[in-house]
Amino acid sequence: MKKLKMVNNYTIKTTYYDRKMDEKLLTQINERFPWIISYVKSHNCLDFQTGNDPKTNRSWFSIYRGTGRILTFRSHSGKVNEICDVAEAYKELMQPDFFRNPTPDQFDTYLAKIASMEKFKRYYNTDDYNEGYYQTLIGRRYTFEVKDTDDFILFDKELVIGFKTKGIKDEWNKEIVDQQTLKIEQLRKTYNGTLPENIKPEYGEFDFLGLNTNGDILIMELKQNDPAKTALSPIQTSYYYLQFQKLAREDDKLYQRIKAMIEQKIDYGLIGSCYKNKIPLKLSGKIIPCVIVGKDGGLSETIRERYRFIRDLFLPEMKAYTCTSEVEGTLVTSKNL
């Protein structure tokens, strides 16, 4: 099989994780929209999502409101697209010229329109503190709002591990999916309570990836407003855990790429500068699986018991966190899970 071309000093043979953005993209954003980073940081409803795909040589810099992608700058093969990208649902709110060359005043109008429309509350809602709300709150808290006393940062979110081809992906994941499937069968045989008819053995995007000062990777899955999914979260997190565990075994350059990504984000203000001297010298090899429940006080005893049973079967070491408040976002160990 023909190898892909060399990208970022390595050749993709099977799988990859390299999300550091193209510097040309960031240079263009700074030159054309020097206000955009400070604007996002000054609006509590907004957060960043960034990434890179070496296979297609694409980088992106997105602005999210909760789980809604409201603006994206993209580059392809080192060239920045002239037209900014946006999710289809938001295009009708502003004239096309806005998305080509937004200004701060226009962005104020854009945000006001989004906030006024009921259909966008499913992506971010300050009335019932939905998952989009917590994703933004926690994402901001452990990136550019990170404190000197914090032990970890979040360096990536909404990510997938990349594969050269779908065939390679299916083959690479087969052992993991088989292991998950066997445990699901075991769960159905041993759990006395009610379980959903369909429980998936594999999943898509990781919610958050974190790194602590010890060099441990944190896989953090966020659940909110869906108790049933909270109870099943160890199954989903186990899939990511097994994937990243395998990736770390096979990729001897993983630490260098994660470190480069973190340093880039610190340089551009996307992660607080106080973490610069805390970046560990290497990965410890330990992966810490976690679930985050924005408000865990409303979970019934049945859901809590189901979660603990599934956790003990799939990921006994899994940790559970909740927030100290709906406005501050600091994570603390859950007393209910």
DRENDOLO-232422 format. One record per residue (C-alpha): residue number from 1; x, y negated, z negated; residue in three letters. Coordinates in steps of 0.2 Angstrom, whole numbers, plus 5000, padded with zeros to 4 digits. Layout:
+-----+------+------+------+-----+
:   n :    x :    y :    z : res :
+-----+------+------+------+-----+
: NUM :    X :    Y :    Z : ALA :
...
+-----+------+------+------+-----+
END
This chain:
+-----+------+------+------+-----+
:   n :    x :    y :    z : res :
+-----+------+------+------+-----+
:   1 : 5000 : 5000 : 5000 : MET :
:   2 : 5007 : 4983 : 5005 : LYS :
:   3 : 5011 : 4972 : 4990 : LYS :
:   4 : 5005 : 4954 : 4988 : LEU :
:   5 : 5016 : 4940 : 4991 : LYS :
:   6 : 5027 : 4933 : 4976 : MET :
:   7 : 5017 : 4921 : 4965 : VAL :
:   8 : 5024 : 4912 : 4950 : ASN :
:   9 : 5040 : 4923 : 4951 : ASN :
:  10 : 5031 : 4939 : 4951 : TYR :
:  11 : 5022 : 4951 : 4963 : THR :
:  12 : 5005 : 4957 : 4959 : ILE :
:  13 : 5005 : 4976 : 4960 : LYS :
:  14 : 4990 : 4981 : 4950 : THR :
:  15 : 4983 : 4969 : 4938 : THR :
:  16 : 4987 : 4951 : 4931 : TYR :
:  17 : 4984 : 4938 : 4918 : TYR :
:  18 : 4991 : 4921 : 4923 : ASP :
:  19 : 4980 : 4906 : 4920 : ARG :
:  20 : 4992 : 4892 : 4920 : LYS :
:  21 : 4986 : 4878 : 4932 : MET :
:  22 : 4995 : 4872 : 4947 : ASP :
:  23 : 5004 : 4856 : 4941 : GLU :
:  24 : 5000 : 4847 : 4958 : LYS :
:  25 : 4981 : 4849 : 4953 : LEU :
:  26 : 4985 : 4840 : 4936 : LEU :
:  27 : 4995 : 4827 : 4944 : THR :
:  28 : 4981 : 4823 : 4956 : GLN :
:  29 : 4968 : 4822 : 4942 : ILE :
:  30 : 4979 : 4811 : 4932 : ASN :
:  31 : 4982 : 4799 : 4947 : GLU :
:  32 : 4964 : 4799 : 4953 : ARG :
:  33 : 4954 : 4801 : 4937 : PHE :
:  34 : 4966 : 4795 : 4923 : PRO :
:  35 : 4951 : 4792 : 4911 : TRP :
:  36 : 4943 : 4810 : 4912 : ILE :
:  37 : 4953 : 4819 : 4898 : ILE :
:  38 : 4950 : 4805 : 4885 : SER :
:  39 : 4932 : 4804 : 4891 : TYR :
:  40 : 4928 : 4822 : 4888 : VAL :
:  41 : 4937 : 4822 : 4871 : LYS :
:  42 : 4926 : 4807 : 4866 : SER :
:  43 : 4910 : 4816 : 4870 : HIS :
:  44 : 4906 : 4830 : 4857 : ASN :
:  45 : 4894 : 4839 : 4870 : CYS :
:  46 : 4909 : 4841 : 4882 : LEU :
:  47 : 4923 : 4853 : 4883 : ASP :
:  48 : 4936 : 4859 : 4896 : PHE :
:  49 : 4938 : 4875 : 4905 : GLN :
:  50 : 4954 : 4878 : 4915 : THR :
:  51 : 4961 : 4892 : 4925 : GLY :
:  52 : 4971 : 4900 : 4939 : ASN :
:  53 : 4970 : 4915 : 4950 : ASP :
:  54 : 4987 : 4920 : 4957 : PRO :
:  55 : 4979 : 4932 : 4970 : LYS :
:  56 : 4970 : 4918 : 4979 : THR :
:  57 : 4982 : 4904 : 4974 : ASN :
:  58 : 4968 : 4894 : 4966 : ARG :
:  59 : 4968 : 4883 : 4951 : SER :
:  60 : 4953 : 4874 : 4943 : TRP :
:  61 : 4950 : 4861 : 4929 : PHE :
:  62 : 4932 : 4861 : 4924 : SER :
:  63 : 4921 : 4851 : 4912 : ILE :
:  64 : 4907 : 4860 : 4903 : TYR :
:  65 : 4892 : 4855 : 4893 : ARG :
:  66 : 4889 : 4870 : 4883 : GLY :
:  67 : 4888 : 4884 : 4895 : THR :
:  68 : 4884 : 4873 : 4910 : GLY :
:  69 : 4898 : 4868 : 4922 : ARG :
:  70 : 4895 : 4850 : 4926 : ILE :
:  71 : 4911 : 4846 : 4936 : LEU :
:  72 : 4926 : 4855 : 4943 : THR :
:  73 : 4942 : 4850 : 4951 : PHE :
:  74 : 4950 : 4863 : 4962 : ARG :
:  75 : 4966 : 4866 : 4971 : SER :
:  76 : 4969 : 4879 : 4985 : HIS :
:  77 : 4987 : 4884 : 4990 : SER :
:  78 : 4994 : 4869 : 4981 : GLY :
:  79 : 4982 : 4856 : 4989 : LYS :
:  80 : 4968 : 4847 : 4979 : VAL :
:  81 : 4951 : 4848 : 4987 : ASN :
:  82 : 4944 : 4831 : 4992 : GLU :
:  83 : 4927 : 4835 : 4985 : ILE :
:  84 : 4924 : 4840 : 4967 : CYS :
:  85 : 4914 : 4855 : 4964 : ASP :
:  86 : 4899 : 4857 : 4953 : VAL :
:  87 : 4886 : 4870 : 4948 : ALA :
:  88 : 4871 : 4870 : 4960 : GLU :
:  89 : 4858 : 4865 : 4947 : ALA :
:  90 : 4867 : 4848 : 4944 : TYR :
:  91 : 4869 : 4842 : 4962 : LYS :
:  92 : 4852 : 4835 : 4963 : GLU :
:  93 : 4855 : 4823 : 4948 : LEU :
:  94 : 4868 : 4811 : 4957 : MET :
:  95 : 4872 : 4806 : 4974 : GLN :
:  96 : 4886 : 4816 : 4983 : PRO :
:  97 : 4898 : 4801 : 4982 : ASP :
:  98 : 4898 : 4803 : 4963 : PHE :
:  99 : 4905 : 4821 : 4964 : PHE :
: 100 : 4918 : 4815 : 4976 : ARG :
: 101 : 4924 : 4801 : 4966 : ASN :
: 102 : 4916 : 4799 : 4949 : PRO :
: 103 : 4918 : 4784 : 4937 : THR :
: 104 : 4916 : 4783 : 4919 : PRO :
: 105 : 4900 : 4773 : 4920 : ASP :
: 106 : 4893 : 4785 : 4933 : GLN :
: 107 : 4897 : 4799 : 4921 : PHE :
: 108 : 4887 : 4791 : 4907 : ASP :
: 109 : 4872 : 4790 : 4919 : THR :
: 110 : 4875 : 4808 : 4924 : TYR :
: 111 : 4876 : 4814 : 4906 : LEU :
: 112 : 4860 : 4805 : 4901 : ALA :
: 113 : 4851 : 4813 : 4915 : LYS :
: 114 : 4857 : 4830 : 4910 : ILE :
: 115 : 4852 : 4827 : 4892 : ALA :
: 116 : 4834 : 4821 : 4897 : SER :
: 117 : 4830 : 4837 : 4906 : MET :
: 118 : 4822 : 4852 : 4897 : GLU :
: 119 : 4829 : 4865 : 4909 : LYS :
: 120 : 4847 : 4861 : 4904 : PHE :
: 121 : 4844 : 4864 : 4885 : LYS :
: 122 : 4847 : 4882 : 4888 : ARG :
: 123 : 4865 : 4878 : 4891 : TYR :
: 124 : 4867 : 4866 : 4876 : TYR :
: 125 : 4854 : 4862 : 4863 : ASN :
: 126 : 4857 : 4852 : 4847 : THR :
: 127 : 4840 : 4856 : 4841 : ASP :
: 128 : 4842 : 4874 : 4838 : ASP :
: 129 : 4861 : 4875 : 4840 : TYR :
: 130 : 4861 : 4888 : 4853 : ASN :
: 131 : 4876 : 4898 : 4860 : GLU :
: 132 : 4881 : 4884 : 4872 : GLY :
: 133 : 4882 : 4872 : 4857 : TYR :
: 134 : 4893 : 4883 : 4847 : TYR :
: 135 : 4904 : 4887 : 4862 : GLN :
: 136 : 4908 : 4869 : 4864 : THR :
: 137 : 4909 : 4865 : 4845 : LEU :
: 138 : 4922 : 4879 : 4842 : ILE :
: 139 : 4931 : 4877 : 4858 : GLY :
: 140 : 4935 : 4859 : 4854 : ARG :
: 141 : 4939 : 4863 : 4836 : ARG :
: 142 : 4953 : 4875 : 4840 : TYR :
: 143 : 4960 : 4866 : 4855 : THR :
: 144 : 4963 : 4847 : 4855 : PHE :
: 145 : 4955 : 4845 : 4838 : GLU :
: 146 : 4966 : 4859 : 4830 : VAL :
: 147 : 4973 : 4854 : 4813 : LYS :
: 148 : 4990 : 4856 : 4806 : ASP :
: 149 : 4983 : 4868 : 4793 : THR :
: 150 : 4976 : 4880 : 4806 : ASP :
: 151 : 4984 : 4896 : 4809 : ASP :
: 152 : 4978 : 4899 : 4827 : PHE :
: 153 : 4972 : 4890 : 4843 : ILE :
: 154 : 4961 : 4895 : 4857 : LEU :
: 155 : 4971 : 4895 : 4873 : PHE :
: 156 : 4958 : 4902 : 4885 : ASP :
: 157 : 4940 : 4905 : 4887 : LYS :
: 158 : 4927 : 4913 : 4899 : GLU :
: 159 : 4941 : 4924 : 4907 : LEU :
: 160 : 4943 : 4940 : 4916 : VAL :
: 161 : 4958 : 4951 : 4919 : ILE :
: 162 : 4963 : 4950 : 4937 : GLY :
: 163 : 4965 : 4965 : 4949 : PHE :
: 164 : 4973 : 4966 : 4966 : LYS :
: 165 : 4958 : 4976 : 4973 : THR :
: 166 : 4941 : 4982 : 4966 : LYS :
: 167 : 4948 : 5000 : 4968 : GLY :
: 168 : 4962 : 4997 : 4957 : ILE :
: 169 : 4951 : 4988 : 4945 : LYS :
: 170 : 4939 : 5003 : 4944 : ASP :
: 171 : 4954 : 5016 : 4942 : GLU :
: 172 : 4963 : 5005 : 4929 : TRP :
: 173 : 4947 : 5003 : 4919 : ASN :
: 174 : 4941 : 5021 : 4921 : LYS :
: 175 : 4949 : 5028 : 4905 : GLU :
: 176 : 4943 : 5013 : 4895 : ILE :
: 177 : 4925 : 5015 : 4902 : VAL :
: 178 : 4926 : 5034 : 4898 : ASP :
: 179 : 4931 : 5031 : 4880 : GLN :
: 180 : 4917 : 5018 : 4878 : GLN :
: 181 : 4904 : 5030 : 4885 : THR :
: 182 : 4909 : 5044 : 4874 : LEU :
: 183 : 4908 : 5033 : 4859 : LYS :
: 184 : 4891 : 5026 : 4864 : ILE :
: 185 : 4885 : 5045 : 4865 : GLU :
: 186 : 4892 : 5047 : 4848 : GLN :
: 187 : 4883 : 5032 : 4842 : LEU :
: 188 : 4866 : 5038 : 4848 : ARG :
: 189 : 4869 : 5055 : 4840 : LYS :
: 190 : 4874 : 5048 : 4823 : THR :
: 191 : 4864 : 5032 : 4820 : TYR :
: 192 : 4847 : 5035 : 4812 : ASN :
: 193 : 4840 : 5018 : 4817 : GLY :
: 194 : 4833 : 5011 : 4833 : THR :
: 195 : 4845 : 5007 : 4848 : LEU :
: 196 : 4842 : 4998 : 4864 : PRO :
: 197 : 4839 : 5010 : 4879 : GLU :
: 198 : 4853 : 5003 : 4889 : ASN :
: 199 : 4870 : 5000 : 4881 : ILE :
: 200 : 4884 : 4996 : 4893 : LYS :
: 201 : 4901 : 5003 : 4892 : PRO :
: 202 : 4910 : 4989 : 4901 : GLU :
: 203 : 4908 : 4970 : 4902 : TYR :
: 204 : 4913 : 4954 : 4911 : GLY :
: 205 : 4921 : 4938 : 4904 : GLU :
: 206 : 4930 : 4937 : 4887 : PHE :
: 207 : 4922 : 4922 : 4877 : ASP :
: 208 : 4938 : 4916 : 4869 : PHE :
: 209 : 4957 : 4921 : 4868 : LEU :
: 210 : 4967 : 4915 : 4853 : GLY :
: 211 : 4985 : 4916 : 4847 : LEU :
: 212 : 4990 : 4914 : 4829 : ASN :
: 213 : 5007 : 4909 : 4822 : THR :
: 214 : 5011 : 4927 : 4819 : ASN :
: 215 : 5010 : 4931 : 4837 : GLY :
: 216 : 4994 : 4941 : 4836 : ASP :
: 217 : 4981 : 4939 : 4850 : ILE :
: 218 : 4963 : 4935 : 4844 : LEU :
: 219 : 4949 : 4942 : 4855 : ILE :
: 220 : 4934 : 4932 : 4850 : MET :
: 221 : 4916 : 4936 : 4855 : GLU :
: 222 : 4903 : 4922 : 4852 : LEU :
: 223 : 4885 : 4927 : 4848 : LYS :
: 224 : 4870 : 4916 : 4843 : GLN :
: 225 : 4851 : 4917 : 4844 : ASN :
: 226 : 4851 : 4935 : 4849 : ASP :
: 227 : 4852 : 4947 : 4833 : PRO :
: 228 : 4852 : 4963 : 4844 : ALA :
: 229 : 4867 : 4957 : 4854 : LYS :
: 230 : 4876 : 4953 : 4838 : THR :
: 231 : 4873 : 4970 : 4832 : ALA :
: 232 : 4881 : 4977 : 4848 : LEU :
: 233 : 4895 : 4965 : 4848 : SER :
: 234 : 4908 : 4978 : 4843 : PRO :
: 235 : 4905 : 4988 : 4859 : ILE :
: 236 : 4908 : 4973 : 4870 : GLN :
: 237 : 4923 : 4967 : 4860 : THR :
: 238 : 4930 : 4985 : 4860 : SER :
: 239 : 4930 : 4985 : 4879 : TYR :
: 240 : 4940 : 4968 : 4879 : TYR :
: 241 : 4951 : 4975 : 4865 : TYR :
: 242 : 4956 : 4991 : 4875 : LEU :
: 243 : 4958 : 4981 : 4891 : GLN :
: 244 : 4970 : 4968 : 4883 : PHE :
: 245 : 4979 : 4981 : 4874 : GLN :
: 246 : 4983 : 4991 : 4890 : LYS :
: 247 : 4988 : 4975 : 4899 : LEU :
: 248 : 5000 : 4970 : 4885 : ALA :
: 249 : 5008 : 4987 : 4886 : ARG :
: 250 : 5010 : 4986 : 4905 : GLU :
: 251 : 5015 : 4968 : 4907 : ASP :
: 252 : 5032 : 4963 : 4900 : ASP :
: 253 : 5030 : 4945 : 4905 : LYS :
: 254 : 5013 : 4942 : 4896 : LEU :
: 255 : 5020 : 4932 : 4882 : TYR :
: 256 : 5030 : 4920 : 4894 : GLN :
: 257 : 5014 : 4917 : 4904 : ARG :
: 258 : 5003 : 4914 : 4888 : ILE :
: 259 : 5017 : 4902 : 4881 : LYS :
: 260 : 5018 : 4892 : 4898 : ALA :
: 261 : 4999 : 4890 : 4898 : MET :
: 262 : 4999 : 4884 : 4880 : ILE :
: 263 : 5013 : 4872 : 4883 : GLU :
: 264 : 5005 : 4865 : 4898 : GLN :
: 265 : 4989 : 4862 : 4889 : LYS :
: 266 : 4998 : 4853 : 4875 : ILE :
: 267 : 5007 : 4842 : 4887 : ASP :
: 268 : 4991 : 4836 : 4894 : TYR :
: 269 : 4982 : 4834 : 4878 : GLY :
: 270 : 4970 : 4849 : 4880 : LEU :
: 271 : 4978 : 4857 : 4864 : ILE :
: 272 : 4984 : 4847 : 4849 : GLY :
: 273 : 5002 : 4843 : 4849 : SER :
: 274 : 5003 : 4849 : 4831 : CYS :
: 275 : 5003 : 4866 : 4837 : TYR :
: 276 : 5019 : 4864 : 4848 : LYS :
: 277 : 5031 : 4869 : 4834 : ASN :
: 278 : 5020 : 4884 : 4829 : LYS :
: 279 : 5020 : 4893 : 4845 : ILE :
: 280 : 5027 : 4911 : 4840 : PRO :
: 281 : 5043 : 4917 : 4847 : LEU :
: 282 : 5035 : 4933 : 4854 : LYS :
: 283 : 5019 : 4942 : 4853 : LEU :
: 284 : 5017 : 4954 : 4838 : SER :
: 285 : 5009 : 4967 : 4848 : GLY :
: 286 : 4994 : 4966 : 4837 : LYS :
: 287 : 4977 : 4962 : 4844 : ILE :
: 288 : 4963 : 4956 : 4832 : ILE :
: 289 : 4945 : 4958 : 4838 : PRO :
: 290 : 4932 : 4946 : 4831 : CYS :
: 291 : 4914 : 4941 : 4832 : VAL :
: 292 : 4908 : 4923 : 4829 : ILE :
: 293 : 4890 : 4920 : 4824 : VAL :
: 294 : 4887 : 4902 : 4823 : GLY :
: 295 : 4874 : 4904 : 4809 : LYS :
: 296 : 4873 : 4921 : 4801 : ASP :
: 297 : 4861 : 4918 : 4787 : GLY :
: 298 : 4846 : 4922 : 4798 : GLY :
: 299 : 4852 : 4940 : 4802 : LEU :
: 300 : 4841 : 4953 : 4795 : SER :
: 301 : 4847 : 4967 : 4784 : GLU :
: 302 : 4843 : 4979 : 4798 : THR :
: 303 : 4854 : 4970 : 4810 : ILE :
: 304 : 4868 : 4968 : 4798 : ARG :
: 305 : 4868 : 4987 : 4794 : GLU :
: 306 : 4867 : 4991 : 4813 : ARG :
: 307 : 4882 : 4980 : 4816 : TYR :
: 308 : 4892 : 4987 : 4802 : ARG :
: 309 : 4888 : 5005 : 4808 : PHE :
: 310 : 4893 : 5001 : 4826 : ILE :
: 311 : 4909 : 4991 : 4820 : ARG :
: 312 : 4915 : 5006 : 4810 : ASP :
: 313 : 4913 : 5018 : 4825 : LEU :
: 314 : 4921 : 5006 : 4838 : PHE :
: 315 : 4932 : 4994 : 4829 : LEU :
: 316 : 4934 : 4996 : 4811 : PRO :
: 317 : 4947 : 4982 : 4810 : GLU :
: 318 : 4935 : 4970 : 4818 : MET :
: 319 : 4933 : 4953 : 4809 : LYS :
: 320 : 4917 : 4942 : 4808 : ALA :
: 321 : 4916 : 4923 : 4807 : TYR :
: 322 : 4904 : 4910 : 4805 : THR :
: 323 : 4905 : 4891 : 4805 : CYS :
: 324 : 4906 : 4880 : 4790 : THR :
: 325 : 4894 : 4868 : 4798 : SER :
: 326 : 4885 : 4864 : 4814 : GLU :
: 327 : 4895 : 4848 : 4816 : VAL :
: 328 : 4913 : 4852 : 4811 : GLU :
: 329 : 4916 : 4870 : 4818 : GLY :
: 330 : 4929 : 4877 : 4806 : THR :
: 331 : 4928 : 4896 : 4806 : LEU :
: 332 : 4926 : 4905 : 4790 : VAL :
: 333 : 4924 : 4924 : 4786 : THR :
: 334 : 4906 : 4929 : 4787 : SER :
: 335 : 4898 : 4935 : 4770 : LYS :
: 336 : 4884 : 4943 : 4779 : ASN :
: 337 : 4893 : 4954 : 4792 : LEU :
+-----+------+------+------+-----+
END
